[in-house]
Amino acid sequence: MAKLKLNPAPTFTAQVKIPVPGGESDPVTFTFKHRKRTDTIDWLKTTSTKEDYVIVQDMAAGWDLDDEFTPDNIATLCDNYPGAGGAILDAYLAELRGARAKN
Protein backbone atom coordinates (compact mmCIF):
# COMPACT_ATOMS: atom_id res chain seq x y z
CA MET A 1 0.00 0.00 0.00
CA ALA A 2 1.40 3.40 -1.00
CA LYS A 3 1.99 5.92 1.72
CA LEU A 4 1.23 9.62 1.50
CA LYS A 5 4.32 11.75 1.05
CA LEU A 6 4.47 15.12 2.78
CA ASN A 7 6.27 16.54 -0.25
CA PRO A 8 4.32 15.58 -3.37
CA ALA A 9 5.79 15.09 -6.82
CA PRO A 10 6.44 18.40 -8.63
CA THR A 11 4.09 17.41 -11.48
CA PHE A 12 0.99 15.31 -11.97
CA THR A 13 -1.16 14.32 -14.93
CA ALA A 14 -4.88 14.79 -15.41
CA GLN A 15 -7.29 14.48 -18.26
CA VAL A 16 -9.10 17.65 -19.35
CA LYS A 17 -12.22 17.61 -21.51
CA ILE A 18 -11.70 20.44 -24.00
CA PRO A 19 -15.04 21.83 -25.20
CA VAL A 20 -15.36 21.64 -28.99
CA PRO A 21 -17.88 24.09 -30.47
CA GLY A 22 -20.72 22.15 -32.08
CA GLY A 23 -19.38 18.80 -30.93
CA GLU A 24 -18.38 16.59 -28.07
CA SER A 25 -15.61 17.56 -25.68
CA ASP A 26 -12.24 16.02 -26.55
CA PRO A 27 -10.08 14.64 -23.72
CA VAL A 28 -6.48 15.84 -23.53
CA THR A 29 -4.04 14.68 -20.85
CA PHE A 30 -2.04 17.53 -19.33
CA THR A 31 1.01 17.41 -17.11
CA PHE A 32 0.39 20.01 -14.41
CA LYS A 33 2.74 21.75 -12.00
CA HIS A 34 1.99 21.09 -8.34
CA ARG A 35 1.42 24.12 -6.10
CA LYS A 36 0.90 24.34 -2.38
CA ARG A 37 -2.45 25.73 -1.23
CA THR A 38 -1.00 29.09 -0.21
CA ASP A 39 0.91 29.40 -3.48
CA THR A 40 -2.26 28.54 -5.41
CA ILE A 41 -4.23 31.26 -3.62
CA ASP A 42 -1.54 33.85 -4.36
CA TRP A 43 -1.28 32.72 -7.99
CA LEU A 44 -5.06 32.85 -8.52
CA LYS A 45 -5.04 36.51 -7.45
CA THR A 46 -2.84 37.28 -10.48
CA THR A 47 -4.85 35.43 -13.12
CA SER A 48 -7.65 37.96 -13.67
CA THR A 49 -5.39 40.21 -15.76
CA LYS A 50 -3.75 37.42 -17.76
CA GLU A 51 -4.67 35.88 -21.11
CA ASP A 52 -5.84 32.24 -21.02
CA TYR A 53 -2.72 30.94 -22.76
CA VAL A 54 -0.48 32.58 -20.13
CA ILE A 55 -2.51 31.01 -17.34
CA VAL A 56 -2.18 27.61 -19.01
CA GLN A 57 1.60 28.12 -19.27
CA ASP A 58 1.67 28.97 -15.55
CA MET A 59 -0.05 25.75 -14.50
CA ALA A 60 0.94 23.16 -17.11
CA ALA A 61 4.24 21.63 -18.16
CA GLY A 62 3.05 19.55 -21.10
CA TRP A 63 0.23 17.74 -22.90
CA ASP A 64 -0.33 14.59 -24.94
CA LEU A 65 -1.14 16.35 -28.22
CA ASP A 66 0.92 15.73 -31.37
CA ASP A 67 1.79 19.43 -31.38
CA GLU A 68 4.65 20.55 -29.15
CA PHE A 69 3.80 22.27 -25.86
CA THR A 70 4.96 25.80 -26.75
CA PRO A 71 3.60 29.26 -25.95
CA ASP A 72 2.46 29.69 -29.56
CA ASN A 73 0.67 26.34 -29.61
CA ILE A 74 -0.97 26.99 -26.24
CA ALA A 75 -2.21 30.33 -27.61
CA THR A 76 -3.52 28.57 -30.73
CA LEU A 77 -5.40 26.02 -28.60
CA CYS A 78 -7.00 28.77 -26.49
CA ASP A 79 -7.84 30.84 -29.59
CA ASN A 80 -9.35 27.96 -31.58
CA TYR A 81 -11.23 26.48 -28.62
CA PRO A 82 -12.51 29.42 -26.53
CA GLY A 83 -13.61 27.19 -23.64
CA ALA A 84 -10.23 25.47 -23.33
CA GLY A 85 -8.61 27.89 -20.89
CA GLY A 86 -11.47 27.66 -18.40
CA ALA A 87 -11.73 23.89 -18.73
CA ILE A 88 -7.99 23.48 -18.12
CA LEU A 89 -8.06 25.80 -15.08
CA ASP A 90 -11.11 24.03 -13.63
CA ALA A 91 -9.48 20.62 -14.04
CA TYR A 92 -6.21 21.85 -12.52
CA LEU A 93 -7.89 23.29 -9.44
CA ALA A 94 -10.08 20.19 -9.01
CA GLU A 95 -6.99 17.98 -9.10
CA LEU A 96 -5.17 20.15 -6.57
CA ARG A 97 -8.18 19.83 -4.27
CA GLY A 98 -8.31 16.09 -4.93
CA ALA A 99 -11.84 16.30 -6.32
CA ARG A 100 -12.08 13.83 -9.18
CA ALA A 101 -15.17 13.97 -11.39
CA LYS A 102 -17.27 10.82 -11.45
CA ASN A 103 -17.74 9.12 -14.81
Biopython code that builds the backbone (N, CA, C, O; Angstrom):
import numpy as np
from Bio.PDB.StructureBuilder import StructureBuilder

atoms = [
    (1, "MET", "N", (0.845, -1.179, 0.000)),
    (1, "MET", "CA", (0.000, 0.000, 0.000)),
    (1, "MET", "C", (0.894, 1.247, 0.000)),
    (1, "MET", "O", (1.821, 1.360, 0.802)),
    (2, "ALA", "N", (0.603, 2.168, -0.901)),
    (2, "ALA", "CA", (1.397, 3.401, -1.000)),
    (2, "ALA", "C", (1.102, 4.308, 0.188)),
    (2, "ALA", "O", (-0.018, 4.378, 0.693)),
    (3, "LYS", "N", (2.149, 4.993, 0.607)),
    (3, "LYS", "CA", (1.989, 5.924, 1.717)),
    (3, "LYS", "C", (2.015, 7.353, 1.189)),
    (3, "LYS", "O", (2.706, 7.665, 0.219)),
    (4, "LEU", "N", (1.260, 8.195, 1.839)),
    (4, "LEU", "CA", (1.231, 9.615, 1.497)),
    (4, "LEU", "C", (2.589, 10.224, 1.784)),
    (4, "LEU", "O", (3.197, 9.955, 2.820)),
    (5, "LYS", "N", (3.061, 11.048, 0.857)),
    (5, "LYS", "CA", (4.323, 11.746, 1.045)),
    (5, "LYS", "C", (4.022, 13.197, 1.398)),
    (5, "LYS", "O", (3.172, 13.823, 0.764)),
    (6, "LEU", "N", (4.698, 13.731, 2.385)),
    (6, "LEU", "CA", (4.470, 15.123, 2.778)),
    (6, "LEU", "C", (4.887, 16.094, 1.688)),
    (6, "LEU", "O", (4.336, 17.191, 1.588)),
    (7, "ASN", "N", (5.848, 15.704, 0.878)),
    (7, "ASN", "CA", (6.275, 16.536, -0.251)),
    (7, "ASN", "C", (5.896, 15.815, -1.539)),
    (7, "ASN", "O", (6.577, 14.877, -1.956)),
    (8, "PRO", "N", (4.794, 16.260, -2.177)),
    (8, "PRO", "CA", (4.317, 15.576, -3.370)),
    (8, "PRO", "C", (5.247, 15.765, -4.555)),
    (8, "PRO", "O", (6.139, 16.613, -4.535)),
    (9, "ALA", "N", (5.026, 14.967, -5.578)),
    (9, "ALA", "CA", (5.795, 15.095, -6.820)),
    (9, "ALA", "C", (5.577, 16.493, -7.401)),
    (9, "ALA", "O", (4.508, 17.075, -7.218)),
    (10, "PRO", "N", (6.574, 17.036, -8.097)),
    (10, "PRO", "CA", (6.444, 18.403, -8.631)),
    (10, "PRO", "C", (5.440, 18.516, -9.782)),
    (10, "PRO", "O", (4.990, 19.618, -10.099)),
    (11, "THR", "N", (5.085, 17.392, -10.410)),
    (11, "THR", "CA", (4.088, 17.414, -11.477)),
    (11, "THR", "C", (3.127, 16.243, -11.314)),
    (11, "THR", "O", (3.425, 15.257, -10.639)),
    (12, "PHE", "N", (1.972, 16.377, -11.949)),
    (12, "PHE", "CA", (0.987, 15.307, -11.968)),
    (12, "PHE", "C", (0.222, 15.404, -13.276)),
    (12, "PHE", "O", (0.196, 16.460, -13.909)),
    (13, "THR", "N", (-0.396, 14.312, -13.678)),
    (13, "THR", "CA", (-1.163, 14.318, -14.925)),
    (13, "THR", "C", (-2.650, 14.235, -14.621)),
    (13, "THR", "O", (-3.078, 13.657, -13.623)),
    (14, "ALA", "N", (-3.420, 14.837, -15.522)),
    (14, "ALA", "CA", (-4.876, 14.791, -15.411)),
    (14, "ALA", "C", (-5.479, 14.986, -16.785)),
    (14, "ALA", "O", (-4.938, 15.700, -17.629)),
    (15, "GLN", "N", (-6.599, 14.344, -16.987)),
    (15, "GLN", "CA", (-7.291, 14.480, -18.257)),
    (15, "GLN", "C", (-8.234, 15.676, -18.180)),
    (15, "GLN", "O", (-8.935, 15.872, -17.187)),
    (16, "VAL", "N", (-8.238, 16.473, -19.250)),
    (16, "VAL", "CA", (-9.097, 17.648, -19.347)),
    (16, "VAL", "C", (-10.001, 17.475, -20.560)),
    (16, "VAL", "O", (-9.521, 17.160, -21.649)),
    (17, "LYS", "N", (-11.283, 17.675, -20.386)),
    (17, "LYS", "CA", (-12.224, 17.611, -21.505)),
    (17, "LYS", "C", (-12.316, 19.005, -22.125)),
    (17, "LYS", "O", (-12.914, 19.914, -21.550)),
    (18, "ILE", "N", (-11.715, 19.157, -23.307)),
    (18, "ILE", "CA", (-11.699, 20.441, -24.003)),
    (18, "ILE", "C", (-13.009, 20.583, -24.776)),
    (18, "ILE", "O", (-13.313, 19.755, -25.634)),
    (19, "PRO", "N", (-13.789, 21.630, -24.477)),
    (19, "PRO", "CA", (-15.044, 21.834, -25.200)),
    (19, "PRO", "C", (-14.785, 22.156, -26.673)),
    (19, "PRO", "O", (-13.987, 23.035, -27.000)),
    (20, "VAL", "N", (-15.470, 21.431, -27.548)),
    (20, "VAL", "CA", (-15.356, 21.639, -28.989)),
    (20, "VAL", "C", (-16.671, 22.242, -29.467)),
    (20, "VAL", "O", (-17.718, 21.605, -29.349)),
    (21, "PRO", "N", (-16.635, 23.465, -30.008)),
    (21, "PRO", "CA", (-17.880, 24.085, -30.470)),
    (21, "PRO", "C", (-18.621, 23.187, -31.461)),
    (21, "PRO", "O", (-18.043, 22.715, -32.439)),
    (22, "GLY", "N", (-19.897, 22.960, -31.196)),
    (22, "GLY", "CA", (-20.723, 22.154, -32.078)),
    (22, "GLY", "C", (-20.490, 20.663, -31.984)),
    (22, "GLY", "O", (-21.046, 19.902, -32.776)),
    (23, "GLY", "N", (-19.680, 20.228, -31.031)),
    (23, "GLY", "CA", (-19.379, 18.800, -30.930)),
    (23, "GLY", "C", (-19.179, 18.364, -29.499)),
    (23, "GLY", "O", (-19.444, 19.101, -28.548)),
    (24, "GLU", "N", (-18.705, 17.148, -29.381)),
    (24, "GLU", "CA", (-18.380, 16.587, -28.068)),
    (24, "GLU", "C", (-17.079, 17.184, -27.549)),
    (24, "GLU", "O", (-16.264, 17.675, -28.331)),
    (25, "SER", "N", (-16.886, 17.147, -26.262)),
    (25, "SER", "CA", (-15.608, 17.564, -25.683)),
    (25, "SER", "C", (-14.558, 16.502, -25.992)),
    (25, "SER", "O", (-14.848, 15.306, -25.969)),
    (26, "ASP", "N", (-13.341, 16.945, -26.280)),
    (26, "ASP", "CA", (-12.242, 16.021, -26.553)),
    (26, "ASP", "C", (-11.309, 15.966, -25.352)),
    (26, "ASP", "O", (-10.875, 17.009, -24.862)),
    (27, "PRO", "N", (-10.988, 14.753, -24.863)),
    (27, "PRO", "CA", (-10.084, 14.637, -23.722)),
    (27, "PRO", "C", (-8.624, 14.837, -24.136)),
    (27, "PRO", "O", (-8.167, 14.301, -25.145)),
    (28, "VAL", "N", (-7.916, 15.612, -23.340)),
    (28, "VAL", "CA", (-6.480, 15.841, -23.530)),
    (28, "VAL", "C", (-5.827, 15.653, -22.168)),
    (28, "VAL", "O", (-6.287, 16.221, -21.178)),
    (29, "THR", "N", (-4.763, 14.864, -22.110)),
    (29, "THR", "CA", (-4.043, 14.678, -20.853)),
    (29, "THR", "C", (-2.974, 15.756, -20.735)),
    (29, "THR", "O", (-2.142, 15.930, -21.626)),
    (30, "PHE", "N", (-3.015, 16.472, -19.620)),
    (30, "PHE", "CA", (-2.044, 17.525, -19.326)),
    (30, "PHE", "C", (-1.127, 17.077, -18.202)),
    (30, "PHE", "O", (-1.537, 16.325, -17.317)),
    (31, "THR", "N", (0.104, 17.536, -18.239)),
    (31, "THR", "CA", (1.012, 17.414, -17.107)),
    (31, "THR", "C", (0.984, 18.766, -16.417)),
    (31, "THR", "O", (1.358, 19.782, -17.003)),
    (32, "PHE", "N", (0.539, 18.770, -15.172)),
    (32, "PHE", "CA", (0.394, 20.011, -14.415)),
    (32, "PHE", "C", (1.498, 20.172, -13.383)),
    (32, "PHE", "O", (2.081, 19.195, -12.914)),
    (33, "LYS", "N", (1.773, 21.415, -13.042)),
    (33, "LYS", "CA", (2.741, 21.748, -11.996)),
    (33, "LYS", "C", (2.014, 21.758, -10.654)),
    (33, "LYS", "O", (0.953, 22.368, -10.519)),
    (34, "HIS", "N", (2.583, 21.085, -9.675)),
    (34, "HIS", "CA", (1.988, 21.087, -8.344)),
    (34, "HIS", "C", (2.256, 22.426, -7.658)),
    (34, "HIS", "O", (3.339, 22.997, -7.790)),
    (35, "ARG", "N", (1.266, 22.913, -6.931)),
    (35, "ARG", "CA", (1.418, 24.117, -6.102)),
    (35, "ARG", "C", (0.845, 23.831, -4.728)),
    (35, "ARG", "O", (-0.138, 23.104, -4.587)),
    (36, "LYS", "N", (1.470, 24.411, -3.723)),
    (36, "LYS", "CA", (0.902, 24.344, -2.381)),
    (36, "LYS", "C", (-0.345, 25.227, -2.342)),
    (36, "LYS", "O", (-0.522, 26.105, -3.186)),
    (37, "ARG", "N", (-1.200, 24.984, -1.360)),
    (37, "ARG", "CA", (-2.451, 25.734, -1.228)),
    (37, "ARG", "C", (-2.203, 27.230, -1.174)),
    (37, "ARG", "O", (-2.858, 27.993, -1.884)),
    (38, "THR", "N", (-1.266, 27.655, -0.341)),
    (38, "THR", "CA", (-1.002, 29.091, -0.208)),
    (38, "THR", "C", (-0.455, 29.682, -1.503)),
    (38, "THR", "O", (-0.797, 30.807, -1.868)),
    (39, "ASP", "N", (0.389, 28.929, -2.194)),
    (39, "ASP", "CA", (0.913, 29.399, -3.484)),
    (39, "ASP", "C", (-0.202, 29.484, -4.527)),
    (39, "ASP", "O", (-0.216, 30.392, -5.358)),
    (40, "THR", "N", (-1.130, 28.537, -4.477)),
    (40, "THR", "CA", (-2.258, 28.544, -5.414)),
    (40, "THR", "C", (-3.134, 29.773, -5.182)),
    (40, "THR", "O", (-3.549, 30.427, -6.138)),
    (41, "ILE", "N", (-3.413, 30.084, -3.938)),
    (41, "ILE", "CA", (-4.229, 31.262, -3.616)),
    (41, "ILE", "C", (-3.559, 32.530, -4.135)),
    (41, "ILE", "O", (-4.207, 33.369, -4.761)),
    (42, "ASP", "N", (-2.276, 32.666, -3.878)),
    (42, "ASP", "CA", (-1.545, 33.848, -4.363)),
    (42, "ASP", "C", (-1.539, 33.906, -5.884)),
    (42, "ASP", "O", (-1.732, 34.975, -6.463)),
    (43, "TRP", "N", (-1.319, 32.771, -6.535)),
    (43, "TRP", "CA", (-1.283, 32.716, -7.992)),
    (43, "TRP", "C", (-2.641, 33.082, -8.596)),
    (43, "TRP", "O", (-2.708, 33.821, -9.578)),
    (44, "LEU", "N", (-3.725, 32.559, -8.005)),
    (44, "LEU", "CA", (-5.062, 32.850, -8.525)),
    (44, "LEU", "C", (-5.377, 34.349, -8.498)),
    (44, "LEU", "O", (-6.117, 34.846, -9.346)),
    (45, "LYS", "N", (-4.818, 35.057, -7.531)),
    (45, "LYS", "CA", (-5.040, 36.508, -7.447)),
    (45, "LYS", "C", (-4.446, 37.243, -8.648)),
    (45, "LYS", "O", (-4.853, 38.365, -8.948)),
    (46, "THR", "N", (-3.496, 36.625, -9.332)),
    (46, "THR", "CA", (-2.837, 37.276, -10.476)),
    (46, "THR", "C", (-3.460, 36.907, -11.817)),
    (46, "THR", "O", (-3.114, 37.506, -12.836)),
    (47, "THR", "N", (-4.359, 35.947, -11.839)),
    (47, "THR", "CA", (-4.849, 35.431, -13.119)),
    (47, "THR", "C", (-5.886, 36.317, -13.799)),
    (47, "THR", "O", (-6.068, 36.205, -15.012)),
    (48, "SER", "N", (-6.568, 37.184, -13.075)),
    (48, "SER", "CA", (-7.655, 37.963, -13.672)),
    (48, "SER", "C", (-7.184, 38.918, -14.764)),
    (48, "SER", "O", (-7.981, 39.326, -15.610)),
    (49, "THR", "N", (-5.916, 39.277, -14.758)),
    (49, "THR", "CA", (-5.394, 40.207, -15.760)),
    (49, "THR", "C", (-4.586, 39.502, -16.846)),
    (49, "THR", "O", (-3.997, 40.155, -17.708)),
    (50, "LYS", "N", (-4.558, 38.181, -16.803)),
    (50, "LYS", "CA", (-3.748, 37.422, -17.760)),
    (50, "LYS", "C", (-4.603, 36.769, -18.835)),
    (50, "LYS", "O", (-5.758, 36.417, -18.596)),
    (51, "GLU", "N", (-4.027, 36.613, -20.015)),
    (51, "GLU", "CA", (-4.668, 35.878, -21.106)),
    (51, "GLU", "C", (-4.717, 34.386, -20.743)),
    (51, "GLU", "O", (-3.894, 33.899, -19.968)),
    (52, "ASP", "N", (-5.691, 33.674, -21.312)),
    (52, "ASP", "CA", (-5.839, 32.243, -21.022)),
    (52, "ASP", "C", (-4.567, 31.451, -21.293)),
    (52, "ASP", "O", (-4.189, 30.594, -20.495)),
    (53, "TYR", "N", (-3.900, 31.733, -22.416)),
    (53, "TYR", "CA", (-2.716, 30.941, -22.761)),
    (53, "TYR", "C", (-1.590, 31.139, -21.752)),
    (53, "TYR", "O", (-0.805, 30.220, -21.517)),
    (54, "VAL", "N", (-1.501, 32.327, -21.154)),
    (54, "VAL", "CA", (-0.478, 32.584, -20.129)),
    (54, "VAL", "C", (-0.817, 31.815, -18.857)),
    (54, "VAL", "O", (0.072, 31.275, -18.197)),
    (55, "ILE", "N", (-2.085, 31.765, -18.518)),
    (55, "ILE", "CA", (-2.515, 31.012, -17.336)),
    (55, "ILE", "C", (-2.205, 29.529, -17.528)),
    (55, "ILE", "O", (-1.733, 28.861, -16.608)),
    (56, "VAL", "N", (-2.476, 29.020, -18.730)),
    (56, "VAL", "CA", (-2.182, 27.612, -19.011)),
    (56, "VAL", "C", (-0.683, 27.356, -18.879)),
    (56, "VAL", "O", (-0.278, 26.346, -18.304)),
    (57, "GLN", "N", (0.138, 28.251, -19.401)),
    (57, "GLN", "CA", (1.602, 28.116, -19.269)),
    (57, "GLN", "C", (2.016, 28.092, -17.807)),
    (57, "GLN", "O", (2.939, 27.366, -17.437)),
    (58, "ASP", "N", (1.342, 28.880, -16.968)),
    (58, "ASP", "CA", (1.674, 28.965, -15.548)),
    (58, "ASP", "C", (1.370, 27.672, -14.800)),
    (58, "ASP", "O", (2.029, 27.361, -13.807)),
    (59, "MET", "N", (0.377, 26.917, -15.268)),
    (59, "MET", "CA", (-0.047, 25.746, -14.502)),
    (59, "MET", "C", (0.337, 24.416, -15.132)),
    (59, "MET", "O", (0.336, 23.388, -14.454)),
    (60, "ALA", "N", (0.666, 24.423, -16.422)),
    (60, "ALA", "CA", (0.945, 23.162, -17.108)),
    (60, "ALA", "C", (2.395, 23.087, -17.572)),
    (60, "ALA", "O", (3.045, 24.104, -17.812)),
    (61, "ALA", "N", (2.878, 21.865, -17.692)),
    (61, "ALA", "CA", (4.242, 21.627, -18.163)),
    (61, "ALA", "C", (4.266, 20.806, -19.440)),
    (61, "ALA", "O", (5.329, 20.590, -20.022)),
    (62, "GLY", "N", (3.093, 20.344, -19.881)),
    (62, "GLY", "CA", (3.046, 19.552, -21.097)),
    (62, "GLY", "C", (1.653, 19.022, -21.355)),
    (62, "GLY", "O", (0.749, 19.190, -20.536)),
    (63, "TRP", "N", (1.484, 18.372, -22.515)),
    (63, "TRP", "CA", (0.226, 17.744, -22.900)),
    (63, "TRP", "C", (0.510, 16.558, -23.806)),
    (63, "TRP", "O", (1.643, 16.359, -24.244)),
    (64, "ASP", "N", (-0.527, 15.768, -24.089)),
    (64, "ASP", "CA", (-0.334, 14.594, -24.936)),
    (64, "ASP", "C", (-0.783, 14.824, -26.379)),
    (64, "ASP", "O", (-1.107, 13.864, -27.079)),
    (65, "LEU", "N", (-0.807, 16.058, -26.828)),
    (65, "LEU", "CA", (-1.144, 16.351, -28.217)),
    (65, "LEU", "C", (0.068, 16.094, -29.114)),
    (65, "LEU", "O", (1.203, 16.068, -28.639)),
    (66, "ASP", "N", (-0.177, 15.906, -30.407)),
    (66, "ASP", "CA", (0.916, 15.725, -31.367)),
    (66, "ASP", "C", (1.747, 16.996, -31.506)),
    (66, "ASP", "O", (2.940, 16.945, -31.806)),
    (67, "ASP", "N", (1.093, 18.141, -31.283)),
    (67, "ASP", "CA", (1.793, 19.429, -31.376)),
    (67, "ASP", "C", (2.588, 19.685, -30.104)),
    (67, "ASP", "O", (2.142, 19.365, -29.002)),
    (68, "GLU", "N", (3.775, 20.267, -30.273)),
    (68, "GLU", "CA", (4.654, 20.549, -29.146)),
    (68, "GLU", "C", (4.003, 21.534, -28.171)),
    (68, "GLU", "O", (3.242, 22.413, -28.576)),
    (69, "PHE", "N", (4.310, 21.376, -26.903)),
    (69, "PHE", "CA", (3.801, 22.269, -25.861)),
    (69, "PHE", "C", (4.656, 23.536, -25.851)),
    (69, "PHE", "O", (5.664, 23.611, -25.148)),
    (70, "THR", "N", (4.243, 24.529, -26.640)),
    (70, "THR", "CA", (4.963, 25.798, -26.748)),
    (70, "THR", "C", (3.994, 26.940, -26.493)),
    (70, "THR", "O", (2.784, 26.754, -26.620)),
    (71, "PRO", "N", (4.496, 28.123, -26.136)),
    (71, "PRO", "CA", (3.595, 29.264, -25.946)),
    (71, "PRO", "C", (2.703, 29.535, -27.164)),
    (71, "PRO", "O", (1.515, 29.822, -27.008)),
    (72, "ASP", "N", (3.262, 29.448, -28.358)),
    (72, "ASP", "CA", (2.458, 29.690, -29.560)),
    (72, "ASP", "C", (1.356, 28.645, -29.723)),
    (72, "ASP", "O", (0.228, 28.987, -30.079)),
    (73, "ASN", "N", (1.669, 27.384, -29.468)),
    (73, "ASN", "CA", (0.668, 26.335, -29.609)),
    (73, "ASN", "C", (-0.388, 26.401, -28.511)),
    (73, "ASN", "O", (-1.554, 26.092, -28.752)),
    (74, "ILE", "N", (0.010, 26.798, -27.324)),
    (74, "ILE", "CA", (-0.968, 26.994, -26.244)),
    (74, "ILE", "C", (-1.921, 28.118, -26.631)),
    (74, "ILE", "O", (-3.132, 28.001, -26.442)),
    (75, "ALA", "N", (-1.378, 29.209, -27.174)),
    (75, "ALA", "CA", (-2.211, 30.333, -27.613)),
    (75, "ALA", "C", (-3.159, 29.895, -28.723)),
    (75, "ALA", "O", (-4.319, 30.308, -28.743)),
    (76, "THR", "N", (-2.679, 29.062, -29.646)),
    (76, "THR", "CA", (-3.522, 28.565, -30.727)),
    (76, "THR", "C", (-4.661, 27.722, -30.176)),
    (76, "THR", "O", (-5.804, 27.871, -30.609)),
    (77, "LEU", "N", (-4.367, 26.838, -29.227)),
    (77, "LEU", "CA", (-5.403, 26.025, -28.598)),
    (77, "LEU", "C", (-6.476, 26.919, -27.976)),
    (77, "LEU", "O", (-7.668, 26.724, -28.216)),
    (78, "CYS", "N", (-6.051, 27.894, -27.180)),
    (78, "CYS", "CA", (-6.996, 28.773, -26.486)),
    (78, "CYS", "C", (-7.771, 29.654, -27.462)),
    (78, "CYS", "O", (-8.918, 30.009, -27.190)),
    (79, "ASP", "N", (-7.166, 30.009, -28.586)),
    (79, "ASP", "CA", (-7.835, 30.838, -29.586)),
    (79, "ASP", "C", (-8.844, 30.017, -30.393)),
    (79, "ASP", "O", (-9.950, 30.486, -30.661)),
    (80, "ASN", "N", (-8.472, 28.802, -30.776)),
    (80, "ASN", "CA", (-9.347, 27.959, -31.585)),
    (80, "ASN", "C", (-10.469, 27.307, -30.782)),
    (80, "ASN", "O", (-11.525, 26.994, -31.331)),
    (81, "TYR", "N", (-10.245, 27.102, -29.496)),
    (81, "TYR", "CA", (-11.229, 26.481, -28.616)),
    (81, "TYR", "C", (-11.438, 27.406, -27.423)),
    (81, "TYR", "O", (-10.783, 27.240, -26.394)),
    (82, "PRO", "N", (-12.349, 28.384, -27.546)),
    (82, "PRO", "CA", (-12.512, 29.423, -26.527)),
    (82, "PRO", "C", (-12.791, 28.917, -25.108)),
    (82, "PRO", "O", (-12.497, 29.620, -24.141)),
    (83, "GLY", "N", (-13.344, 27.731, -24.967)),
    (83, "GLY", "CA", (-13.612, 27.186, -23.636)),
    (83, "GLY", "C", (-12.444, 26.428, -23.036)),
    (83, "GLY", "O", (-12.524, 25.967, -21.898)),
    (84, "ALA", "N", (-11.357, 26.292, -23.789)),
    (84, "ALA", "CA", (-10.229, 25.469, -23.334)),
    (84, "ALA", "C", (-9.577, 26.020, -22.074)),
    (84, "ALA", "O", (-9.324, 25.268, -21.132)),
    (85, "GLY", "N", (-9.304, 27.305, -22.042)),
    (85, "GLY", "CA", (-8.611, 27.885, -20.888)),
    (85, "GLY", "C", (-9.353, 27.644, -19.588)),
    (85, "GLY", "O", (-8.752, 27.243, -18.591)),
    (86, "GLY", "N", (-10.663, 27.886, -19.594)),
    (86, "GLY", "CA", (-11.467, 27.662, -18.397)),
    (86, "GLY", "C", (-11.540, 26.202, -18.009)),
    (86, "GLY", "O", (-11.482, 25.862, -16.828)),
    (87, "ALA", "N", (-11.668, 25.330, -19.010)),
    (87, "ALA", "CA", (-11.728, 23.892, -18.727)),
    (87, "ALA", "C", (-10.420, 23.397, -18.121)),
    (87, "ALA", "O", (-10.426, 22.575, -17.205)),
    (88, "ILE", "N", (-9.301, 23.898, -18.634)),
    (88, "ILE", "CA", (-7.994, 23.484, -18.120)),
    (88, "ILE", "C", (-7.812, 23.986, -16.691)),
    (88, "ILE", "O", (-7.350, 23.242, -15.825)),
    (89, "LEU", "N", (-8.170, 25.234, -16.441)),
    (89, "LEU", "CA", (-8.059, 25.797, -15.084)),
    (89, "LEU", "C", (-8.952, 25.033, -14.116)),
    (89, "LEU", "O", (-8.518, 24.685, -13.018)),
    (90, "ASP", "N", (-10.188, 24.769, -14.507)),
    (90, "ASP", "CA", (-11.107, 24.035, -13.631)),
    (90, "ASP", "C", (-10.563, 22.655, -13.280)),
    (90, "ASP", "O", (-10.625, 22.231, -12.126)),
    (91, "ALA", "N", (-10.026, 21.952, -14.288)),
    (91, "ALA", "CA", (-9.477, 20.616, -14.040)),
    (91, "ALA", "C", (-8.264, 20.684, -13.117)),
    (91, "ALA", "O", (-8.111, 19.857, -12.218)),
    (92, "TYR", "N", (-7.412, 21.670, -13.345)),
    (92, "TYR", "CA", (-6.213, 21.852, -12.520)),
    (92, "TYR", "C", (-6.586, 22.065, -11.055)),
    (92, "TYR", "O", (-6.054, 21.400, -10.167)),
    (93, "LEU", "N", (-7.498, 22.992, -10.816)),
    (93, "LEU", "CA", (-7.895, 23.290, -9.442)),
    (93, "LEU", "C", (-8.601, 22.100, -8.792)),
    (93, "LEU", "O", (-8.408, 21.841, -7.604)),
    (94, "ALA", "N", (-9.408, 21.380, -9.555)),
    (94, "ALA", "CA", (-10.076, 20.191, -9.011)),
    (94, "ALA", "C", (-9.050, 19.134, -8.610)),
    (94, "ALA", "O", (-9.191, 18.489, -7.571)),
    (95, "GLU", "N", (-8.028, 18.959, -9.428)),
    (95, "GLU", "CA", (-6.987, 17.976, -9.101)),
    (95, "GLU", "C", (-6.193, 18.403, -7.871)),
    (95, "GLU", "O", (-5.858, 17.568, -7.031)),
    (96, "LEU", "N", (-5.891, 19.689, -7.759)),
    (96, "LEU", "CA", (-5.166, 20.153, -6.567)),
    (96, "LEU", "C", (-5.990, 19.917, -5.305)),
    (96, "LEU", "O", (-5.442, 19.608, -4.247)),
    (97, "ARG", "N", (-7.295, 20.063, -5.422)),
    (97, "ARG", "CA", (-8.184, 19.833, -4.269)),
    (97, "ARG", "C", (-8.430, 18.350, -4.047)),
    (97, "ARG", "O", (-8.929, 17.946, -2.997)),
    (98, "GLY", "N", (-8.076, 17.538, -5.044)),
    (98, "GLY", "CA", (-8.309, 16.090, -4.930)),
    (98, "GLY", "C", (-9.732, 15.710, -5.254)),
    (98, "GLY", "O", (-10.189, 14.638, -4.856)),
    (99, "ALA", "N", (-10.451, 16.569, -5.972)),
    (99, "ALA", "CA", (-11.844, 16.301, -6.317)),
    (99, "ALA", "C", (-11.922, 15.757, -7.730)),
    (99, "ALA", "O", (-11.926, 16.525, -8.692)),
    (100, "ARG", "N", (-11.982, 14.461, -7.861)),
    (100, "ARG", "CA", (-12.082, 13.830, -9.177)),
    (100, "ARG", "C", (-13.550, 13.754, -9.583)),
    (100, "ARG", "O", (-14.421, 13.427, -8.776)),
    (101, "ALA", "N", (-13.802, 14.066, -10.852)),
    (101, "ALA", "CA", (-15.167, 13.974, -11.387)),
    (101, "ALA", "C", (-15.534, 12.511, -11.559)),
    (101, "ALA", "O", (-14.704, 11.693, -11.956)),
    (102, "LYS", "N", (-16.789, 12.189, -11.256)),
    (102, "LYS", "CA", (-17.269, 10.825, -11.454)),
    (102, "LYS", "C", (-17.641, 10.634, -12.906)),
    (102, "LYS", "O", (-18.129, 11.556, -13.561)),
    (103, "ASN", "N", (-17.408, 9.424, -13.411)),
    (103, "ASN", "CA", (-17.743, 9.121, -14.810)),
    (103, "ASN", "C", (-19.218, 8.925, -14.999)),
    (103, "ASN", "O", (-19.668, 8.663, -16.114)),
]
sb = StructureBuilder()
sb.init_structure("model")
sb.init_model(0)
sb.init_chain("A")
sb.init_seg("    ")
for serial, (resi, resn, name, xyz) in enumerate(atoms, 1):
    if name == "N":
        sb.init_residue(resn, " ", resi, " ")
    sb.init_atom(name, np.array(xyz, "f"), 0.0, 1.0, " ", f" {name:<3s}", serial, name[0])
structure = sb.get_structure()
